[in-house]
Amino acid sequence: MAPGSSNEKKTDDGQASKENFINLCNPHLEKMKEDILYHFALGTGTHDFPTLFGDVKFVCVGGSPSRMKAFISYIAEELGLGSPGCDYPNICAGTDRYAMYKVGPVLSVSHGMGIPSISIMLHELIKLLYHAKCSDITIIRIGTSGGIGLEPGSVVITRQSVDATFKPQLEQVVLGKTVIRSTNLDEQLAKELMQCSKEIGQFNTVIGNTMCTLDFYEGQGRLDGAICLYDEEEKLQYLKNAYESGVRNIEMESSVFAAMCNLSGVKAAVVCVTLLNRLEGDQISSPHDILVEYQQRPQKLVGYFIKKSLGKV
């Protein structure tokens, strides 16, 4: 069966259903005897991917290893798949680049900070899911962000990831040539997540565009970096222009995440909590315990979505 094809099978009632497999956009991999996922410390010659990962249906990714370990503990308890206080081993313990945890049909993976780091992780994650023969996969990035025109603690479900000029695209140089890739995300999945937030009813959630930048300071118009050659008025005008274009938050990973999931034929979403309103300042000043609670909000929303998808709500 060719990569990216659908395999039709019969359900219990005799109806035909389709399984959607990973679309692997690299014909060269078929010629390799072994595929070493170096940054995961995994390989097809040393690990049985279908046995280890074949039942995965949901993949949640986020920047911090500790946050992704906390998420797997949380979802295990929510799904009734683990005992309280149970420790989940890091599948990628052979490397210090990324961390990976699994419970039932859920995989939780850290991706580091910024486009280059998440891009490397996604290349190997997509290959892992392909080698494991996974189907009907949903990948969701959960994280933190700076909000624009939103109260801190608001959750943003991304409609489109846009670049720093507010265009819904990822511009990448491949073999010396500029390649433009779409950064749209699954509209139906965003609506389902929004409905889940309404059912939870615990925090403000919006669907909006997310601006993905190449750095945390100048690229996001901050005044508090080591280098800043613009004034506050220019900064505020830029952020207001972003808001008027539909941007509701800013982070550093969503564009390549959306682009790579699109090319791989995978349903994907980005769910980030806002830690501050950038129209009111640049530095995060909320108390630690408040920030911890904020950071749990994307986990709660995505956890509820997974439970609902599995018929456990």
C-alpha positions as CSV (number, residue, x, y, z in Angstrom):
1,M,0.0,0.0,0.0
2,A,1.4,3.4,-1.0
3,P,2.2,6.0,1.7
4,G,-0.7,8.3,2.3
5,S,-3.4,5.9,0.9
6,S,-6.6,4.9,2.6
7,N,-7.3,1.3,3.5
8,E,-11.0,0.3,3.4
9,K,-12.3,-2.2,5.9
10,K,-15.6,-3.5,7.1
11,T,-17.1,-2.4,10.5
12,D,-19.2,-4.7,12.7
13,D,-22.4,-3.6,10.9
14,G,-20.9,-4.4,7.5
15,Q,-20.4,-0.8,6.5
16,A,-17.1,0.2,4.8
17,S,-14.8,2.6,6.7
18,K,-11.5,4.1,5.7
19,E,-8.3,4.2,7.7
20,N,-6.1,7.2,6.9
21,F,-2.5,6.5,7.1
22,I,0.5,8.8,7.2
23,N,1.5,10.4,3.9
24,L,5.3,10.1,3.9
25,C,6.6,12.6,1.4
26,N,10.0,11.0,0.8
27,P,10.5,8.2,-1.7
28,H,14.1,7.8,-0.7
29,L,13.1,6.2,2.6
30,E,11.7,3.1,0.9
31,K,15.3,2.3,-0.3
32,M,16.8,2.3,3.2
33,K,17.4,-0.9,5.0
34,E,17.1,0.8,8.3
35,D,15.8,4.2,9.4
36,I,17.6,5.6,12.5
37,L,15.6,8.3,14.3
38,Y,18.8,9.7,15.8
39,H,17.2,12.5,18.0
40,F,14.8,10.0,19.5
41,A,17.5,7.3,20.0
42,L,15.1,4.9,18.2
43,G,15.5,2.9,14.9
44,T,13.7,0.4,12.8
45,G,16.6,-2.0,13.1
46,T,16.5,-2.0,16.9
47,H,12.9,-1.4,17.8
48,D,9.6,-3.0,16.8
49,F,7.6,0.2,15.9
50,P,4.3,-1.5,15.2
51,T,4.3,-3.2,18.5
52,L,5.5,-0.2,20.4
53,F,3.4,2.5,18.8
54,G,0.9,0.8,16.5
55,D,-2.1,1.6,18.7
56,V,-1.4,5.4,18.9
57,K,-4.3,7.6,17.8
58,F,-3.5,10.9,19.6
59,V,-0.2,12.6,19.8
60,C,0.3,15.7,22.0
61,V,3.4,17.7,21.6
62,G,4.8,20.6,23.7
63,G,8.0,22.4,24.4
64,S,8.9,21.2,27.8
65,P,9.8,17.6,28.7
66,S,8.5,18.1,32.2
67,R,5.2,19.4,30.9
68,M,4.8,16.5,28.6
69,K,5.5,14.1,31.4
70,A,2.9,15.8,33.5
71,F,0.4,15.6,30.6
72,I,0.9,11.8,30.2
73,S,0.3,11.3,33.9
74,Y,-2.8,13.5,33.7
75,I,-4.3,11.8,30.6
76,A,-3.5,8.3,32.1
77,E,-5.6,9.2,35.1
78,E,-8.4,10.7,33.0
79,L,-8.6,7.6,30.9
80,G,-8.4,5.3,33.8
81,L,-5.2,3.7,32.4
82,G,-2.8,4.2,35.3
83,S,-2.7,4.3,39.1
84,P,-2.1,7.5,41.0
85,G,1.6,8.3,41.3
86,C,2.6,5.8,38.6
87,D,5.8,6.7,36.9
88,Y,6.0,6.7,33.1
89,P,9.4,5.9,31.5
90,N,10.9,8.2,28.9
91,I,11.0,6.2,25.7
92,C,13.7,8.5,24.4
93,A,15.9,8.1,27.5
94,G,18.9,7.4,25.2
95,T,19.1,11.0,24.2
96,D,18.7,14.4,25.9
97,R,17.2,16.1,22.9
98,Y,13.5,15.1,23.3
99,A,11.4,13.2,25.8
100,M,8.6,10.8,24.8
101,Y,5.9,9.1,27.0
102,K,3.1,6.8,26.1
103,V,-0.1,5.5,27.7
104,G,-2.7,3.6,25.8
105,P,-3.5,5.3,22.5
106,V,-1.8,8.6,23.6
107,L,1.8,9.6,22.8
108,S,3.2,12.7,24.5
109,V,6.4,14.2,23.1
110,S,8.5,17.3,23.9
111,H,9.7,19.5,21.0
112,G,11.9,22.2,22.5
113,M,11.7,25.8,21.6
114,G,11.4,27.4,18.1
115,I,10.9,26.3,14.5
116,P,14.2,24.4,14.1
117,S,13.7,22.3,17.2
118,I,10.1,21.3,16.5
119,S,10.9,20.7,12.8
120,I,13.6,18.1,13.7
121,M,11.2,16.4,16.1
122,L,8.3,16.3,13.6
123,H,10.4,14.7,10.9
124,E,11.2,11.8,13.2
125,L,7.8,11.7,14.8
126,I,6.1,11.4,11.4
127,K,8.4,8.7,10.3
128,L,7.9,6.9,13.6
129,L,4.1,6.9,13.1
130,Y,4.5,5.7,9.5
131,H,6.8,2.9,10.4
132,A,4.4,1.9,13.2
133,K,1.6,1.7,10.6
134,C,-0.5,4.1,12.6
135,S,-3.8,5.3,11.1
136,D,-6.4,8.1,11.8
137,I,-3.9,10.1,13.8
138,T,-4.6,13.5,15.5
139,I,-1.7,15.6,16.5
140,I,-2.2,18.6,18.9
141,R,0.4,21.1,20.0
142,I,-0.3,22.3,23.6
143,G,1.7,25.2,24.9
144,T,2.0,28.8,26.1
145,S,1.9,32.0,24.2
146,G,1.7,35.8,24.5
147,G,-1.9,37.0,23.9
148,I,-3.0,40.1,21.9
149,G,-6.2,41.7,23.3
150,L,-7.0,38.8,25.5
151,E,-7.0,38.4,29.3
152,P,-4.1,36.3,30.6
153,G,-5.2,32.7,31.0
154,S,-7.3,32.7,27.8
155,V,-6.9,29.7,25.5
156,V,-6.4,30.2,21.8
157,I,-7.3,27.4,19.3
158,T,-5.4,28.3,16.1
159,R,-7.3,28.8,12.9
160,Q,-4.2,29.6,10.8
161,S,-0.6,30.1,11.7
162,V,0.7,33.3,10.2
163,D,4.2,34.7,9.8
164,A,5.5,38.0,11.2
165,T,3.9,39.8,8.2
166,F,0.5,38.1,9.0
167,K,0.6,35.8,5.9
168,P,-0.7,32.2,6.4
169,Q,2.5,30.6,5.2
170,L,5.8,29.0,6.1
171,E,8.7,30.3,4.0
172,Q,11.6,27.8,3.9
173,V,14.8,27.6,1.9
174,V,15.4,24.1,0.4
175,L,18.4,23.5,-1.8
176,G,18.9,27.3,-2.1
177,K,15.4,28.0,-3.3
178,T,12.5,29.5,-1.3
179,V,9.6,27.2,-0.8
180,I,6.2,28.4,0.5
181,R,4.0,26.0,2.4
182,S,0.4,26.4,3.7
183,T,-0.1,26.7,7.4
184,N,-3.8,26.2,7.6
185,L,-5.0,23.8,10.4
186,D,-8.0,21.4,10.4
187,E,-11.1,23.5,10.7
188,Q,-13.4,20.8,11.9
189,L,-10.9,19.8,14.6
190,A,-10.7,23.4,15.8
191,K,-14.5,23.5,16.0
192,E,-14.6,20.2,18.0
193,L,-12.1,21.6,20.5
194,M,-14.1,24.8,20.8
195,Q,-17.2,22.7,21.6
196,C,-15.2,20.8,24.2
197,S,-14.2,24.1,25.9
198,K,-17.8,25.2,26.0
199,E,-18.7,21.9,27.7
200,I,-15.9,22.3,30.2
201,G,-16.9,25.9,30.9
202,Q,-13.9,26.7,33.0
203,F,-11.9,29.3,31.0
204,N,-12.2,31.7,28.1
205,T,-11.4,30.1,24.8
206,V,-11.3,31.6,21.3
207,I,-10.5,30.5,17.8
208,G,-8.1,32.9,16.1
209,N,-4.9,33.2,14.1
210,T,-1.5,32.6,15.8
211,M,1.6,34.5,14.8
212,C,4.7,32.3,14.6
213,T,7.9,34.2,15.0
214,L,11.6,33.3,14.6
215,D,12.6,34.5,18.1
216,F,11.1,35.6,21.4
217,Y,12.3,39.3,21.6
218,E,12.7,41.4,18.5
219,G,10.6,39.1,16.3
220,Q,7.7,39.5,18.8
221,G,8.1,43.3,19.1
222,R,9.3,43.2,22.7
223,L,11.0,46.2,24.4
224,D,13.0,44.1,27.0
225,G,15.6,42.2,24.9
226,A,19.3,42.9,24.8
227,I,18.8,44.6,21.4
228,C,15.8,46.9,20.6
229,L,16.0,49.5,17.9
230,Y,12.3,50.6,17.8
231,D,10.2,52.6,20.3
232,E,7.0,51.7,22.2
233,E,4.7,53.5,19.8
234,E,6.0,51.4,16.9
235,K,5.7,48.2,18.9
236,L,2.1,48.9,19.9
237,Q,1.1,49.8,16.3
238,Y,2.6,46.5,15.1
239,L,0.7,44.5,17.7
240,K,-2.6,46.4,16.9
241,N,-2.1,45.7,13.2
242,A,-1.6,42.0,14.1
243,Y,-4.8,42.1,16.1
244,E,-6.8,43.7,13.3
245,S,-5.5,41.0,10.9
246,G,-7.0,38.3,13.2
247,V,-4.0,37.4,15.3
248,R,-4.8,36.5,18.9
249,N,-1.6,35.1,20.2
250,I,2.1,34.8,19.4
251,E,4.4,31.7,19.7
252,M,7.4,30.2,17.9
253,E,6.4,26.7,16.6
254,S,2.9,26.7,14.9
255,S,3.9,27.5,11.3
256,V,6.2,24.5,10.7
257,F,3.9,22.3,12.8
258,A,0.9,23.1,10.6
259,A,2.9,22.9,7.3
260,M,4.4,19.5,8.1
261,C,1.1,18.0,9.3
262,N,-0.6,19.3,6.2
263,L,2.0,17.6,3.9
264,S,1.7,14.3,6.0
265,G,-2.1,14.3,5.8
266,V,-2.5,14.4,9.5
267,K,-5.3,16.2,11.4
268,A,-3.7,18.8,13.6
269,A,-4.5,21.6,16.0
270,V,-2.6,24.1,18.1
271,V,-4.0,24.9,21.6
272,C,-2.1,27.5,23.6
273,V,-2.8,29.5,26.7
274,T,-1.9,33.1,26.9
275,L,0.3,34.1,29.8
276,L,-0.1,37.9,29.3
277,N,-1.7,40.5,27.1
278,R,1.1,42.0,25.0
279,L,-0.8,45.2,24.5
280,E,-0.2,45.8,28.2
281,G,3.4,44.8,28.6
282,D,6.2,42.4,27.7
283,Q,7.2,40.6,30.8
284,I,5.2,37.9,32.5
285,S,4.4,39.0,36.0
286,S,1.7,36.7,37.2
287,P,2.5,34.6,40.4
288,H,4.0,31.2,39.9
289,D,0.9,29.3,41.1
290,I,-1.3,31.3,38.7
291,L,1.0,30.5,35.8
292,V,1.0,26.8,36.7
293,E,-2.8,26.8,36.6
294,Y,-2.8,28.6,33.3
295,Q,-0.5,26.0,31.8
296,Q,-2.8,23.2,32.8
297,R,-5.7,24.7,30.7
298,P,-4.6,23.4,27.3
299,Q,-4.0,20.0,29.0
300,K,-7.5,20.0,30.4
301,L,-9.1,20.9,27.1
302,V,-7.1,18.4,25.0
303,G,-7.6,15.7,27.7
304,Y,-11.4,16.3,27.6
305,F,-11.3,16.1,23.8
306,I,-9.4,12.8,23.9
307,K,-11.9,11.3,26.5
308,K,-14.8,12.5,24.4
309,S,-13.3,11.0,21.2
310,L,-12.9,7.7,23.0
311,G,-16.4,7.7,24.3
312,K,-15.4,8.2,27.9
313,V,-17.3,11.5,28.6
